[in-house]
Amino acid sequence: MAVALKLSFLLALVAVLTIVFGHDILANFFTDSSSMIKKFASMSPLLAASIAIDVIQCVLSGVARGCGWQLLAACTNLGCFYVIGLSISVLLRFKFNLHTKGLWTGLICGLSCQAGIPLLITLYGKWSRVDLSEETPNLG
């Protein structure tokens, strides 16, 4: 898990730095409109935050599933995304009129919860070591 998390973090760092420092170059691949390039530049911090948090969430959800906690991972993902993320998105978009930034910020909040709960479970869970001294039965 540590290796996957470090590698994913390194790859996400490259993507985030590319988006933060090269957003004008990236936007120029798709449009020549200066207003669209400015809008993309204003949204690039949200995209960078989404990528950074999603990397952690993906690895830790994989750990939960690999440990046989599929139900816990599914309930966490559904609850965090639909209950927390969607609620905050709707509130920020329609109540505070933040439009697209409000929707995306709410989803980042949900994604943060999706990453935080498996992180807490991983950090504070009771992990027991497998006793390798026992002989494994011959199944073949």
GITA-V801638 format. One record per helix or strand of 3 or more residues. SS is the DSSP state (a for helix, b for strand). FROM is the first residue (numbers start at 0). TO is the last residue. If there is no record, write none. Layout:
BEGIN
SS_FROM_TO ; SS_FROM_TO
END
This chain:
BEGIN
a_1_20 ; a_22_27 ; a_33_65 ; a_69_94 ; a_98_123
END
